[in-house]
Amino acid sequence: MSTISNSALFQRLPSTDEILRQSGLQALIEREGHTAVAESVRLVLARLRQEIAAGRLDEKSLDLALGGLSAAVARQLEESLSYSLRSLINATGVILHTNLGRAPLASTVFDHIRETAAAYSNLEFELESGERGKRDVHVERLFQKLIAEEMQQSFTPVGQVEDPTSHSSSAAISTIVVNNNAAAVLLALNSLAEGGEVIVSRGELVEIGGSFRIPDVMSKSQATLREIGTTNRTRIADYERAINERTRLLLRVHRSNFEIKGFTEQPSLEELVGLARRRSIPLVEDLGSGALFDLRSVGIAGEPSVLDSLRTGVDVVTYSGDKLLGGPQAGLISGRADLVARMRSNSLFRALRVDKLTYGALEATLLAYVKHDHDAVPVLRMMRLSKDDIARRAEALIPRVKASKLKLELVDGESVIGGGAAPSAVLPTRLIALTHADRSADDLCDRLRSSGPAVIARVEEGRVLLDLRTVFPSQETTLAAALASLD
């Protein structure tokens, strides 16, 4: 390194104004504006000062940097004006990957949003009467159709005797939408239990991603938590003993992301419904993910569905829109029309309501359900893929990767649902396992993540594993190119 002092190097840095007057930047300023280019110049100069202070630049290397200032400013400007939120390839096999945006949306969603959001719409306007309307009617009609169709079927879950006290018709059920499931729980508790007690099992006081804790939400709702039972064992008698004059709700919470096994006990949903009926206390169930699709058809048992709970007689069910439903982020509340009406009239409902983009996306998603076009919903399509389907795609992809040092082989593996749904359930799959003659698995994974678009994979036992279950067929050519670049 040169013996010239850092102070002398700092003095050689031009001012922002001097750089902006360089001829190489004039076209950039005309195209992107003086303010944006000036900000990029300041960022480039700040980086050079950091490099000098750290001793990483000498006189010669500084000369090279100063000679390429215009190009450096152009690169910085391009980075500054690019989107931070971008698409990527999810090759992890986690279908509802929270960090990767959970449920990808159906193509019909974008068509509907483009049509209704790029112009004015009848979001809160009744075309027939010319009067002001309510925004939730656009999805309420579809929920009514779905619930009517499903609840009128004779299907009864295995081991369950049909209860004459359960909801017998869709007319008793209503649905409203808020911005996420935490908001749905908050609105339900505040509307139905403010100033009173809510009874919940200790084994259901869950915390999920983002530090969302049931006790904290209950506190914000101005309801008092009444814990019963123990972490692993709670009986129906514990609920009965806890009921008093201040009891407003019985709450059942789906244990998202984990299961308790071994020496355990939990009242059946039928028992809770029976107790709620006898004592005239509403029963609210927070399902978290919440499915309108029968997961048993893809080999996943034990994950409660919204319709199962409503059929059994649960008064109010809260669930997410962007998980097993396969739609946009939203909190959905379905249940007894009189109870849902109380939530709709709560001032919190306006604070938590969703916009026209969410309603458009949700309406298009629900319409696919009504049409029984389940493969139109990406999450459902991915769950329905068989191991053989994925193996055929993987076998066709491997020969397209031209890389001499990269070894690709097919191995058996498992996909998972993710998103707090069916935490112990897995779907059999075939994985592409990558190893490299010179590079570690972690290095390969880093390089894939740095590709454009980024490829997100997982590392196990010294290999990079790719699961095509969560890779769209349209992304396979890009994925093959990214793999070939690892050579």
BELFEN-V944017 format. One record per residue. N is the residue number from 1. RES is the residue in one letter. PSI is psi in whole degrees, -180 to 180 (* if undefined). D_CENTER is the distance of its C-alpha to the mean C-alpha in Angstrom with 2 decimals. Layout:
BEGIN
N RES PSI D_CENTER
N RES PSI D_CENTER
END
This chain:
BEGIN
1 M 153 50.54
2 S 153 52.87
3 T -2 54.82
4 I 141 54.07
5 S 156 52.56
6 N -36 49.04
7 S -41 50.70
8 A -36 52.40
9 L -42 49.20
10 F -39 47.44
11 Q -22 50.42
12 R -12 49.97
13 L 130 46.56
14 P 163 47.00
15 S 166 45.80
16 T -43 42.90
17 D -40 45.48
18 E -43 47.43
19 I -40 44.46
20 L -22 43.53
21 R -6 47.07
22 Q 140 46.80
23 S -30 47.43
24 G -14 44.48
25 L -6 42.04
26 Q -42 43.70
27 A -37 41.95
28 L -41 38.58
29 I -41 39.46
30 E -36 40.58
31 R -43 37.36
32 E -12 34.72
33 G 148 36.78
34 H -42 38.72
35 T -46 36.16
36 A -41 33.35
37 V -41 35.86
38 A -40 37.49
39 E -39 34.25
40 S -38 33.72
41 V -45 37.35
42 R -39 36.85
43 L -40 33.88
44 V -45 35.99
45 L -39 38.94
46 A -39 36.92
47 R -41 35.83
48 L -40 39.49
49 R -40 40.62
50 Q -40 38.19
51 E -41 39.52
52 I -47 43.09
53 A -33 42.56
54 A -3 41.08
55 G 20 44.12
56 R -2 42.31
57 L 131 44.33
58 D -173 48.07
59 E -42 50.36
60 K -46 49.94
61 S -29 46.14
62 L -39 46.01
63 D -43 48.29
64 L -43 45.90
65 A -42 42.94
66 L -32 45.01
67 G -23 46.10
68 G 25 42.53
69 L -43 41.37
70 S -43 40.85
71 A -39 38.63
72 A -40 36.66
73 V -40 36.17
74 A -42 35.05
75 R -42 32.42
76 Q -40 31.20
77 L -42 31.07
78 E -42 29.06
79 E -41 26.48
80 S -34 26.49
81 L 1 26.05
82 S 162 23.29
83 Y 140 19.62
84 S -40 17.64
85 L 120 14.29
86 R 161 15.02
87 S 157 14.11
88 L 178 14.64
89 I 117 15.35
90 N 102 13.20
91 A 21 16.16
92 T -23 14.91
93 G 3 14.68
94 V 110 11.40
95 I -48 9.83
96 L 72 6.30
97 H 108 6.52
98 T -42 4.54
99 N -19 7.37
100 L 21 7.31
101 G 8 4.59
102 R -132 2.92
103 A 122 5.60
104 P 150 8.51
105 L 154 10.76
106 A 152 14.28
107 S -30 17.19
108 T -24 18.75
109 V -45 16.08
110 F -36 17.44
111 D -44 20.95
112 H -41 20.60
113 I -43 19.08
114 R -40 21.77
115 E -39 24.43
116 T -24 23.60
117 A -22 22.33
118 A -5 24.98
119 A -172 27.65
120 Y 159 28.31
121 S 173 27.07
122 N 43 28.01
123 L -49 24.99
124 E 50 27.41
125 F 127 30.59
126 E 111 32.43
127 L -33 34.12
128 E -46 36.63
129 S -18 38.00
130 G 11 37.26
131 E 168 36.00
132 R 139 32.88
133 G -170 30.11
134 K 136 26.84
135 R -26 23.50
136 D -6 21.92
137 V -24 24.54
138 H -28 22.68
139 V -23 20.14
140 E -40 22.41
141 R -35 24.79
142 L -39 22.28
143 F -41 21.08
144 Q -42 24.80
145 K -43 25.53
146 L -45 22.92
147 I -40 24.03
148 A -46 27.65
149 E -44 27.56
150 E -41 25.91
151 M -15 27.67
152 Q -7 31.02
153 Q 158 30.85
154 S -2 32.98
155 F 132 30.33
156 T 129 30.28
157 P 148 28.06
158 V 132 30.15
159 G 1 32.32
160 Q 132 31.84
161 V 132 34.81
162 E 129 34.13
163 D 122 34.61
164 P -15 36.70
165 T -6 35.10
166 S 168 31.60
167 H 125 30.26
168 S -11 32.51
169 S 157 31.39
170 S -20 28.56
171 A -23 30.75
172 A -7 29.97
173 I 138 26.20
174 S 161 24.39
175 T 136 20.78
176 I 165 19.48
177 V 133 16.25
178 V -172 15.11
179 N -18 12.38
180 N 176 10.09
181 N -31 11.15
182 A -41 13.01
183 A -36 14.92
184 A -44 15.67
185 V -44 17.18
186 L -47 19.03
187 L -42 20.48
188 A -46 21.57
189 L -43 23.27
190 N -39 24.92
191 S -36 26.17
192 L -13 27.53
193 A 11 28.50
194 E 129 29.32
195 G -4 32.44
196 G -169 32.39
197 E 147 31.12
198 V 124 28.10
199 I 128 28.80
200 V 145 26.15
201 S 142 26.69
202 R -32 26.54
203 G -5 24.68
204 E 9 21.71
205 L 73 21.48
206 V 159 18.23
207 E 131 16.30
208 I -172 12.69
209 G 146 10.78
210 G 19 11.97
211 S 32 15.18
212 F 114 14.20
213 R 133 17.42
214 I -46 18.80
215 P -37 22.28
216 D -42 21.26
217 V -39 19.57
218 M -40 22.70
219 S -43 24.93
220 K -27 23.43
221 S -5 23.98
222 Q 23 27.67
223 A 153 27.81
224 T 130 29.46
225 L 129 27.93
226 R 100 30.40
227 E 141 29.55
228 I 161 31.27
229 G -161 31.92
230 T 178 30.99
231 T -40 27.97
232 N -15 28.85
233 R 122 31.08
234 T 133 30.98
235 R 163 33.34
236 I -30 33.75
237 A -30 36.90
238 D -40 34.91
239 Y -45 33.20
240 E -44 36.62
241 R -29 38.35
242 A -18 35.79
243 I 132 36.15
244 N -172 38.41
245 E -17 39.31
246 R -4 36.32
247 T 127 33.71
248 R -30 31.40
249 L 152 28.52
250 L 131 27.68
251 L 130 24.05
252 R 131 22.40
253 V 128 19.09
254 H 132 17.17
255 R 88 17.31
256 S 136 13.75
257 N 0 13.80
258 F 165 17.60
259 E 151 20.71
260 I 123 24.21
261 K 163 26.98
262 G -128 30.75
263 F 82 32.80
264 T 161 30.43
265 E 138 30.83
266 Q 134 28.70
267 P 146 29.97
268 S 160 28.96
269 L -35 27.11
270 E -39 30.43
271 E -43 32.27
272 L -41 30.03
273 V -44 30.36
274 G -43 34.10
275 L -44 34.41
276 A -40 32.48
277 R -45 34.82
278 R -37 37.93
279 R 5 37.21
280 S 47 35.73
281 I 128 32.60
282 P 144 29.18
283 L 120 26.67
284 V 134 23.00
285 E 122 20.33
286 D 103 16.84
287 L -14 15.05
288 G -93 11.59
289 S -59 9.82
290 G 110 12.80
291 A 140 14.10
292 L 6 16.60
293 F 138 17.41
294 D 102 19.95
295 L -20 18.47
296 R -24 22.08
297 S -17 22.75
298 V 18 20.82
299 G 16 22.42
300 I 116 19.91
301 A 158 21.84
302 G -2 21.40
303 E 113 17.92
304 P 144 18.83
305 S 161 18.06
306 V -44 18.25
307 L -37 21.53
308 D -45 23.03
309 S -44 22.67
310 L -40 24.14
311 R -39 26.89
312 T -26 27.80
313 G 11 28.33
314 V 136 25.49
315 D -41 26.04
316 V 133 22.55
317 V 132 19.12
318 T 143 15.88
319 Y 172 12.45
320 S 154 8.94
321 G -27 8.67
322 D 20 5.27
323 K -116 5.98
324 L -22 9.65
325 L -32 10.74
326 G 22 9.17
327 G -155 9.28
328 P 167 8.19
329 Q 126 6.76
330 A 157 9.77
331 G 126 11.74
332 L 138 14.27
333 I 113 17.67
334 S 138 20.06
335 G -164 23.50
336 R 130 27.14
337 A -36 27.99
338 D -37 30.16
339 L -41 27.58
340 V -34 24.87
341 A -36 27.64
342 R -37 28.15
343 M -38 24.53
344 R -33 24.87
345 S -7 28.08
346 N 136 26.69
347 S -24 26.68
348 L -29 23.28
349 F -41 21.87
350 R -38 22.89
351 A -27 21.37
352 L 1 17.94
353 R 165 18.14
354 V 167 16.05
355 D -176 17.65
356 K -29 19.00
357 L -43 16.22
358 T -44 13.74
359 Y -41 16.65
360 G -45 17.50
361 A -41 14.19
362 L -40 14.10
363 E -44 17.80
364 A -37 17.62
365 T -47 15.03
366 L -33 17.21
367 L -34 20.28
368 A -38 19.34
369 Y -46 19.32
370 V -37 22.61
371 K -2 24.08
372 H 27 23.00
373 D 67 21.63
374 H -31 18.86
375 D -12 18.99
376 A -20 18.01
377 V 112 14.40
378 P -43 13.10
379 V -45 11.17
380 L -39 14.46
381 R -42 16.60
382 M -40 15.28
383 M -31 15.83
384 R -10 19.23
385 L 135 20.44
386 S 165 23.35
387 K -40 24.48
388 D -38 27.33
389 D -46 25.23
390 I -38 23.37
391 A -43 26.74
392 R -42 28.40
393 R -43 25.91
394 A -41 26.20
395 E -33 29.99
396 A -27 30.15
397 L -40 28.10
398 I -47 30.10
399 P -17 33.40
400 R -10 31.85
401 V 108 31.23
402 K 98 34.60
403 A 121 34.78
404 S -32 37.82
405 K -5 36.52
406 L 128 33.15
407 K 127 33.18
408 L 130 30.66
409 E 156 30.90
410 L 134 29.09
411 V 156 28.28
412 D 149 26.83
413 G -169 23.45
414 E 136 20.44
415 S 158 16.86
416 V 158 14.37
417 I -50 11.65
418 G -175 9.38
419 G 22 6.72
420 G 9 10.01
421 A 137 11.51
422 A 65 15.08
423 P -26 15.38
424 S -2 18.76
425 A 142 18.33
426 V 156 18.69
427 L 124 19.41
428 P 140 22.50
429 T 175 22.29
430 R 129 24.51
431 L 149 23.59
432 I 118 25.29
433 A 128 26.72
434 L 134 27.91
435 T 157 30.80
436 H 145 32.98
437 A -32 36.66
438 D -16 36.43
439 R 148 32.88
440 S 165 30.80
441 A -39 27.45
442 D -38 25.87
443 D -42 27.66
444 L -43 26.47
445 C -41 22.83
446 D -42 23.42
447 R -40 25.14
448 L -39 22.44
449 R -24 19.92
450 S -3 22.58
451 S 171 23.18
452 G 113 22.39
453 P 163 19.72
454 A 144 18.39
455 V 122 18.14
456 I 120 16.04
457 A -172 17.86
458 R 156 18.90
459 V 129 22.39
460 E 132 24.35
461 E 43 28.12
462 G 14 28.92
463 R 149 27.19
464 V 129 24.21
465 L 131 22.34
466 L 128 20.62
467 D 114 18.99
468 L -4 19.25
469 R -38 17.15
470 T 12 14.07
471 V 126 16.46
472 F 141 17.32
473 P -35 21.12
474 S -14 21.53
475 Q -3 20.37
476 E -36 22.97
477 T -43 25.79
478 T -40 23.92
479 L -43 22.91
480 A -40 26.56
481 A -41 27.78
482 A -39 25.56
483 L -41 26.94
484 A -31 30.45
485 S -12 30.22
486 L -13 29.98
487 D * 33.61
END
